[in-house]
Amino acid sequence: MALAAESGAHLMPYPLLASELIQQIEKTGHQAVVLSAVPPQAATQASFLARRLRRKFPGLKISVALWTDAENIDRSRARLKDAGADAVVTNLPDALQHLRDLPLAPAAPQKPQAVPRIVKTHKEDA
């Protein structure tokens, strides 16, 4: 919590639907997200979210804190990276260091870009 306060991070509670998470990121303009995944099915749920986030925000830095046995992490790490995660950590010291290294300050929320309109005018013959 203290790290979140000092870095400007926005904590989102569980359970939160993927669509709600996407709305919050659109609203806040954050450049990075850390998904905290706990068993059972931690990697499966995190992969689903990472894939949705990567599709919606191609430039977003996506990290996953996977709280599971580090001995069996290789397959899960590969699956998470394939889904769009940039990094996967499995212990608290690594997670804290990773959080400190992330660009957590939000960018300005993106405004929809105006689409130029072409207006045709016809001159009438006199």
ROVOVEX-729426 format. One record per atom (N, C-alpha, C): residue in three letters; atom name; z negated, x negated, y negated. Coordinates in Angstrom, 1 decimal, padded with zeros to 4 digits. Each point is the difference from the previous one (the first is absolute). Layout:
# ROVOVEX-729426
SITE resn name     c3     c1     c2
SITE  ALA   CA      Z      X      Y
...
This chain:
# ROVOVEX-729426
SITE resn name     c3     c1     c2
SITE  MET    N  000.0 -000.8  001.2
SITE  MET   CA  000.0  000.8 -001.2
SITE  MET    C  000.0 -000.9 -001.3
SITE  ALA    N -000.8 -001.0  000.0
SITE  ALA   CA  000.0 -000.9 -001.1
SITE  ALA    C  001.3 -000.6 -000.3
SITE  LEU    N  000.7 -000.5  001.1
SITE  LEU   CA  001.3 -000.6 -000.2
SITE  LEU    C  001.0  001.0 -000.5
SITE  ALA    N -000.1  001.3  000.4
SITE  ALA   CA  000.9  001.0 -000.5
SITE  ALA    C -000.3  000.2 -001.5
SITE  ALA    N -001.2  000.0 -000.4
SITE  ALA   CA -000.4  000.2 -001.4
SITE  ALA    C  000.5 -001.1 -000.9
SITE  GLU    N -000.1 -001.3  000.5
SITE  GLU   CA  000.4 -001.1 -000.8
SITE  GLU    C  001.5 -000.2 -000.1
SITE  SER    N  000.7  000.5  001.0
SITE  SER   CA  001.5 -000.2  000.1
SITE  SER    C  000.8  001.2 -000.5
SITE  GLY    N -000.6  001.1 -000.3
SITE  GLY   CA  000.7  001.2 -000.5
SITE  GLY    C  000.6  000.8  001.2
SITE  ALA    N -000.4 -000.3  001.2
SITE  ALA   CA  000.5  000.7  001.2
SITE  ALA    C -000.5  001.5  000.0
SITE  HIS    N  000.8  000.8  000.6
SITE  HIS   CA -000.3  001.4  000.1
SITE  HIS    C -000.2  000.3  001.4
SITE  LEU    N -001.3  000.5  000.4
SITE  LEU   CA -000.3  000.3  001.3
SITE  LEU    C  000.4  001.4  000.3
SITE  MET    N  000.6  000.3  001.2
SITE  MET   CA  000.4  001.3  000.4
SITE  MET    C -000.7  000.4  001.2
SITE  PRO    N -000.6  001.1  000.1
SITE  PRO   CA -000.8  000.4  001.2
SITE  PRO    C  000.8  000.4  001.2
SITE  TYR    N -000.7 -000.1  001.2
SITE  TYR   CA  000.6  000.4  001.2
SITE  TYR    C -000.6  001.4  000.3
SITE  PRO    N  000.6  001.0  000.5
SITE  PRO   CA  001.5  000.0  000.3
SITE  PRO    C  000.8  000.4 -001.2
SITE  LEU    N  001.1 -000.6 -000.1
SITE  LEU   CA  001.0  000.2 -001.0
SITE  LEU    C  001.4  000.1  000.6
SITE  LEU    N  000.7  001.1 -000.3
SITE  LEU   CA  001.3  000.1  000.5
SITE  LEU    C  000.9 -001.1 -000.5
SITE  ALA    N  001.0 -000.4  000.7
SITE  ALA   CA  001.0 -001.0 -000.4
SITE  ALA    C  000.6  000.5 -001.3
SITE  SER    N  000.4  001.3 -000.2
SITE  SER   CA  000.6  000.5 -001.2
SITE  SER    C -001.0 -000.2 -001.2
SITE  GLU    N -001.3  000.2  000.3
SITE  GLU   CA -001.0 -000.1 -001.1
SITE  GLU    C -000.1 -001.5 -000.4
SITE  LEU    N  000.0 -000.9  000.9
SITE  LEU   CA  000.0 -001.4 -000.3
SITE  LEU    C  001.2 -000.4 -000.8
SITE  ILE    N  001.2  000.5  000.3
SITE  ILE   CA  001.2 -000.3 -000.7
SITE  ILE    C -000.1  000.5 -001.4
SITE  GLN    N -000.5  001.2 -000.2
SITE  GLN   CA -000.2  000.6 -001.3
SITE  GLN    C -000.9 -000.8 -000.9
SITE  GLN    N -001.1 -000.5  000.6
SITE  GLN   CA -001.0 -000.8 -000.7
SITE  GLN    C  000.6 -001.3 -000.5
SITE  ILE    N  000.8 -000.7  000.9
SITE  ILE   CA  000.7 -001.2 -000.4
SITE  ILE    C  001.0  000.2 -001.1
SITE  GLU    N  000.7  001.1  000.1
SITE  GLU   CA  001.0  000.4 -001.1
SITE  GLU    C -000.7  000.2 -001.3
SITE  LYS    N -001.2  000.6  000.1
SITE  LYS   CA -000.8  000.4 -001.2
SITE  LYS    C -000.6 -001.3 -000.7
SITE  THR    N -000.5 -000.9  000.9
SITE  THR   CA -000.8 -001.1 -000.6
SITE  THR    C  000.9 -001.2 -000.2
SITE  GLY    N  001.2 -000.1  000.7
SITE  GLY   CA  000.9 -001.1 -000.2
SITE  GLY    C -000.5 -001.3  000.6
SITE  HIS    N -000.9  000.0  000.9
SITE  HIS   CA -000.5 -001.2  000.7
SITE  HIS    C  001.1 -000.8  000.6
SITE  GLN    N -000.1 -001.3  000.0
SITE  GLN   CA  001.0 -000.8  000.6
SITE  GLN    C -000.3 -000.4  001.5
SITE  ALA    N -001.3  000.2  000.4
SITE  ALA   CA -000.4 -000.4  001.3
SITE  ALA    C -000.9  001.1  000.6
SITE  VAL    N  000.0  000.1  001.4
SITE  VAL   CA -000.9  000.9  000.7
SITE  VAL    C -000.5 -000.7  001.2
SITE  VAL    N -001.3  000.2  000.3
SITE  VAL   CA -000.6 -000.5  001.2
SITE  VAL    C -000.4  001.2  000.9
SITE  LEU    N  000.6  000.1  001.2
SITE  LEU   CA -000.4  001.1  000.9
SITE  LEU    C -001.1 -000.6  000.9
SITE  SER    N -001.1  000.7  000.1
SITE  SER   CA -001.1 -000.3  000.9
SITE  SER    C  000.1  000.8  001.2
SITE  ALA    N  000.3 -000.6  001.2
SITE  ALA   CA  000.3  000.7  001.2
SITE  ALA    C -001.1 -000.3  001.1
SITE  VAL    N -000.6  001.1  000.5
SITE  VAL   CA -001.0 -000.2  001.0
SITE  VAL    C  000.4  000.8  001.3
SITE  PRO    N -000.4 -000.6  001.1
SITE  PRO   CA  000.3  000.7  001.3
SITE  PRO    C -000.6  001.4  000.1
SITE  PRO    N  000.4  000.9  000.8
SITE  PRO   CA  001.2 -000.2  000.9
SITE  PRO    C  001.3  000.2 -000.7
SITE  GLN    N  001.0 -000.6  000.5
SITE  GLN   CA  001.4  000.1 -000.5
SITE  GLN    C  000.1 -000.5 -001.4
SITE  ALA    N -000.7 -001.1 -000.3
SITE  ALA   CA  000.0 -000.5 -001.4
SITE  ALA    C  001.4 -000.5 -000.4
SITE  ALA    N  000.6 -000.8  000.9
SITE  ALA   CA  001.4 -000.6 -000.3
SITE  ALA    C  001.0  001.1 -000.1
SITE  THR    N -000.1  001.0  000.8
SITE  THR   CA  001.0  001.1  000.0
SITE  THR    C  000.0  000.8 -001.3
SITE  GLN    N -001.2  000.3 -000.5
SITE  GLN   CA -000.2  000.7 -001.2
SITE  GLN    C  000.4 -000.8 -001.2
SITE  ALA    N -000.4 -001.3  000.0
SITE  ALA   CA  000.4 -000.9 -001.1
SITE  ALA    C  001.5 -000.3  000.0
SITE  SER    N  000.6  000.0  001.1
SITE  SER   CA  001.5 -000.2  000.1
SITE  SER    C  000.7  001.2 -000.6
SITE  PHE    N -000.5  001.2  000.3
SITE  PHE   CA  000.6  001.2 -000.6
SITE  PHE    C -000.1 -000.1 -001.5
SITE  LEU    N -001.2 -000.3 -000.5
SITE  LEU   CA -000.1  000.0 -001.5
SITE  LEU    C  000.8 -001.1 -000.6
SITE  ALA    N  000.0 -001.2  000.6
SITE  ALA   CA  000.7 -001.1 -000.5
SITE  ALA    C  001.5  000.3 -000.1
SITE  ARG    N  000.5  000.6  001.0
SITE  ARG   CA  001.5  000.4  000.1
SITE  ARG    C  000.3  001.0 -001.2
SITE  ARG    N -000.9  001.0 -000.2
SITE  ARG   CA  000.3  001.0 -001.0
SITE  ARG    C -000.1 -000.7 -001.4
SITE  LEU    N -001.0 -000.9 -000.2
SITE  LEU   CA -000.2 -000.6 -001.3
SITE  LEU    C  001.2 -001.0 -000.3
SITE  ARG    N  000.4 -000.7  001.0
SITE  ARG   CA  001.1 -001.0 -000.2
SITE  ARG    C  001.3  000.7 -000.3
SITE  ARG    N  000.2  001.2  000.6
SITE  ARG   CA  001.3  000.8 -000.3
SITE  ARG    C -000.1  000.5 -001.4
SITE  LYS    N -001.1  000.4 -000.5
SITE  LYS   CA -000.2  000.6 -001.3
SITE  LYS    C -000.1 -001.0 -001.1
SITE  PHE    N -000.7 -001.1  000.3
SITE  PHE   CA -000.2 -001.1 -001.0
SITE  PHE    C  000.4 -001.3  000.6
SITE  PRO    N  001.3 -000.4 -000.1
SITE  PRO   CA  000.5 -001.2  000.6
SITE  PRO    C -000.7 -001.3 -000.5
SITE  GLY    N -000.5  000.0 -001.3
SITE  GLY   CA -000.6 -001.2 -000.5
SITE  GLY    C -001.5  000.0  000.1
SITE  LEU    N -000.6  001.0  000.6
SITE  LEU   CA -001.5  000.1  000.1
SITE  LEU    C -000.5 -001.1  001.0
SITE  LYS    N -001.1 -000.7 -000.4
SITE  LYS   CA -000.6 -000.9  000.9
SITE  LYS    C -000.9  000.8  001.0
SITE  ILE    N  000.3  000.0  001.3
SITE  ILE   CA -000.8  000.8  000.9
SITE  ILE    C -000.7 -001.0  001.0
SITE  SER    N -001.3  000.2  000.0
SITE  SER   CA -000.9 -000.8  000.9
SITE  SER    C -000.8  001.0  000.9
SITE  VAL    N -000.3 -000.5  001.2
SITE  VAL   CA -000.7  000.8  000.9
SITE  VAL    C -001.3 -000.8  000.5
SITE  ALA    N -001.1  000.6 -000.2
SITE  ALA   CA -001.3 -000.6  000.6
SITE  ALA    C -000.2  000.8  001.3
SITE  LEU    N  000.3 -000.7  001.1
SITE  LEU   CA -000.1  000.6  001.3
SITE  LEU    C -001.3 -000.4  000.7
SITE  TRP    N -000.9  000.9  000.0
SITE  TRP   CA -001.4 -000.3  000.6
SITE  TRP    C  000.0  000.2  001.5
SITE  THR    N  000.5 -000.9  000.7
SITE  THR   CA  000.1  000.0  001.4
SITE  THR    C -000.2 -001.4  000.6
SITE  ASP    N  000.0 -000.1  001.3
SITE  ASP   CA -000.1 -001.2  000.7
SITE  ASP    C  001.1 -001.0 -000.4
SITE  ALA    N -000.3 -001.1 -000.5
SITE  ALA   CA  001.0 -001.0 -000.5
SITE  ALA    C  000.7 -000.6  001.1
SITE  GLU    N -000.5  000.0  001.3
SITE  GLU   CA  000.7 -000.6  001.1
SITE  GLU    C  001.3  000.7  000.4
SITE  ASN    N  000.0  001.3 -000.3
SITE  ASN   CA  001.2  000.8  000.4
SITE  ASN    C  000.8  000.5 -001.2
SITE  ILE    N  000.0 -000.8 -001.0
SITE  ILE   CA  000.6  000.4 -001.3
SITE  ILE    C  001.5 -000.3 -000.1
SITE  ASP    N  000.6 -000.9  000.8
SITE  ASP   CA  001.3 -000.4 -000.2
SITE  ASP    C  001.0  001.1  000.0
SITE  ARG    N -000.1  000.9  001.0
SITE  ARG   CA  000.9  001.1  000.1
SITE  ARG    C -000.1  001.0 -001.1
SITE  SER    N -001.3  000.3 -000.4
SITE  SER   CA -000.2  000.9 -001.1
SITE  SER    C  000.5 -000.6 -001.3
SITE  ARG    N -000.2 -001.3 -000.2
SITE  ARG   CA  000.4 -000.7 -001.2
SITE  ARG    C  001.5  000.1 -000.2
SITE  ALA    N  000.7 -000.3  001.1
SITE  ALA   CA  001.5  000.1  000.0
SITE  ALA    C  000.5  001.4 -000.3
SITE  ARG    N -000.7  001.0  000.6
SITE  ARG   CA  000.4  001.4 -000.2
SITE  ARG    C -000.2  000.4 -001.5
SITE  LEU    N -001.2 -000.4 -000.6
SITE  LEU   CA -000.3  000.3 -001.4
SITE  LEU    C  001.0 -000.7 -000.9
SITE  LYS    N  000.4 -001.3  000.3
SITE  LYS   CA  001.0 -000.7 -000.8
SITE  LYS    C  001.3  000.7  000.0
SITE  ASP    N  000.4  000.5  001.2
SITE  ASP   CA  001.3  000.7  000.2
SITE  ASP    C  000.0  001.3 -000.8
SITE  ALA    N -001.2  000.6 -000.1
SITE  ALA   CA -000.1  001.3 -000.8
SITE  ALA    C  000.0 -000.3 -001.5
SITE  GLY    N -000.2 -001.2 -000.4
SITE  GLY   CA  000.0 -000.2 -001.5
SITE  GLY    C -001.2 -000.7 -000.6
SITE  ALA    N -001.0 -000.3  000.9
SITE  ALA   CA -001.2 -000.7 -000.6
SITE  ALA    C  000.4 -001.5 -000.3
SITE  ASP    N -000.5 -000.4 -001.1
SITE  ASP   CA  000.3 -001.4 -000.4
SITE  ASP    C -001.1 -001.0  000.6
SITE  ALA    N -001.2  000.6  000.2
SITE  ALA   CA -001.1 -000.9  000.6
SITE  ALA    C -000.9  000.9  000.8
SITE  VAL    N -000.6 -000.6  001.1
SITE  VAL   CA -001.0  000.6  000.8
SITE  VAL    C -001.2 -000.9  000.1
SITE  VAL    N -001.2  000.5 -000.3
SITE  VAL   CA -001.2 -000.7  000.2
SITE  VAL    C -000.9  000.7  000.9
SITE  THR    N -000.9 -000.8  000.7
SITE  THR   CA -000.8  000.6  001.0
SITE  THR    C -001.5 -000.2 -000.1
SITE  ASN    N -000.4 -000.7 -001.1
SITE  ASN   CA -001.5 -000.2 -000.2
SITE  ASN    C -000.3  000.1 -001.5
SITE  LEU    N -001.3  000.2 -000.3
SITE  LEU   CA -000.4  000.2 -001.3
SITE  LEU    C  000.2 -001.2 -001.0
SITE  PRO    N -000.3 -001.2  000.4
SITE  PRO   CA  000.3 -001.1 -000.9
SITE  PRO    C  001.5 -000.1 -000.4
SITE  ASP    N  000.9  000.1  001.0
SITE  ASP   CA  001.4  000.0 -000.3
SITE  ASP    C  000.4  001.2 -000.9
SITE  ALA    N -000.5  001.1  000.3
SITE  ALA   CA  000.3  001.2 -000.8
SITE  ALA    C -000.4 -000.2 -001.4
SITE  LEU    N -001.2 -000.5 -000.3
SITE  LEU   CA -000.5 -000.2 -001.3
SITE  LEU    C  000.9 -001.0 -000.8
SITE  GLN    N  000.3 -001.1  000.7
SITE  GLN   CA  000.9 -001.0 -000.6
SITE  GLN    C  001.4  000.5 -000.3
SITE  HIS    N  000.5  000.8  000.9
SITE  HIS   CA  001.3  000.6 -000.2
SITE  HIS    C  000.0  001.0 -001.2
SITE  LEU    N -001.1  000.8 -000.1
SITE  LEU   CA -000.1  000.9 -001.1
SITE  LEU    C -000.1 -000.8 -001.3
SITE  ARG    N -000.6 -001.1 -000.1
SITE  ARG   CA -000.1 -000.8 -001.2
SITE  ARG    C  001.3 -000.6 -000.4
SITE  ASP    N  000.9 -000.2  001.0
SITE  ASP   CA  001.3 -000.6 -000.2
SITE  ASP    C  001.1  001.0 -000.4
SITE  LEU    N -000.3  001.3  000.2
SITE  LEU   CA  001.0  001.0 -000.3
SITE  LEU    C  000.1  000.4 -001.5
SITE  PRO    N  001.2  000.4 -000.4
SITE  PRO   CA  000.2  000.4 -001.4
SITE  PRO    C -000.5  001.5 -000.2
SITE  LEU    N -001.3  000.2 -000.2
SITE  LEU   CA -000.5  001.4  000.1
SITE  LEU    C  000.0  000.7 -001.3
SITE  ALA    N  000.3 -000.7 -001.1
SITE  ALA   CA  000.1  000.7 -001.3
SITE  ALA    C  001.2  001.0  000.0
SITE  PRO    N -000.2  001.2 -000.3
SITE  PRO   CA  001.1  001.0  000.0
SITE  PRO    C  001.1 -000.3 -001.0
SITE  ALA    N  001.2  000.2  000.4
SITE  ALA   CA  001.1  000.0 -001.0
SITE  ALA    C  000.0  001.3 -000.7
SITE  ALA    N  000.7  000.1 -001.0
SITE  ALA   CA  000.1  001.3 -000.7
SITE  ALA    C  000.7  001.0  001.0
SITE  PRO    N -000.5  001.2  000.1
SITE  PRO   CA  000.7  001.0  000.9
SITE  PRO    C  001.4  000.1 -000.4
SITE  GLN    N  000.9  000.1  001.0
SITE  GLN   CA  001.4  000.1 -000.3
SITE  GLN    C  000.4  001.3 -000.5
SITE  LYS    N  000.7  000.1 -001.1
SITE  LYS   CA  000.5  001.2 -000.5
SITE  LYS    C  001.4  000.3  000.5
SITE  PRO    N  000.3  001.2  000.3
SITE  PRO   CA  001.4  000.3  000.4
SITE  PRO    C  001.0 -000.5 -001.0
SITE  GLN    N  001.0 -000.6  000.4
SITE  GLN   CA  001.0 -000.4 -001.0
SITE  GLN    C  000.9  001.1 -000.4
SITE  ALA    N  000.3  000.0 -001.3
SITE  ALA   CA  000.9  001.1 -000.5
SITE  ALA    C  001.4 -000.3  000.5
SITE  VAL    N  000.7  001.1  000.4
SITE  VAL   CA  001.4 -000.1  000.4
SITE  VAL    C  000.8  000.3 -001.1
SITE  PRO    N  001.0 -000.9 -000.4
SITE  PRO   CA  000.8  000.3 -001.1
SITE  PRO    C  000.9  001.2  000.2
SITE  ARG    N  000.2  000.9 -000.9
SITE  ARG   CA  000.8  001.1  000.1
SITE  ARG    C  001.3 -000.2 -000.7
SITE  ILE    N  001.1  000.4  000.6
SITE  ILE   CA  001.3 -000.1 -000.6
SITE  ILE    C  000.3  001.4 -000.5
SITE  VAL    N  000.3  000.1 -001.3
SITE  VAL   CA  000.3  001.2 -000.6
SITE  VAL    C  001.5  000.0 -000.4
SITE  LYS    N  000.8  000.9  000.5
SITE  LYS   CA  001.4  000.0 -000.4
SITE  LYS    C  000.2  001.0 -001.1
SITE  THR    N  000.8 -000.5 -001.0
SITE  THR   CA  000.3  000.9 -001.1
SITE  THR    C  001.5  000.1  000.0
SITE  HIS    N  000.5  001.2 -000.4
SITE  HIS   CA  001.4  000.2 -000.1
SITE  HIS    C  000.3  000.3 -001.4
SITE  LYS    N  001.0 -000.6 -000.5
SITE  LYS   CA  000.5  000.3 -001.4
SITE  LYS    C  001.0  001.1  000.1
SITE  GLU    N -000.2  001.0 -000.8
SITE  GLU   CA  001.0  001.1  000.0
SITE  GLU    C  001.1 -000.4 -000.9
SITE  ASP    N  001.2  000.4  000.4
SITE  ASP   CA  001.2 -000.3 -000.9
SITE  ASP    C -000.1  001.0 -001.2
SITE  ALA    N  000.3 -000.5 -001.2
SITE  ALA   CA -000.1  000.8 -001.2
SITE  ALA    C  001.3  000.8 -000.1
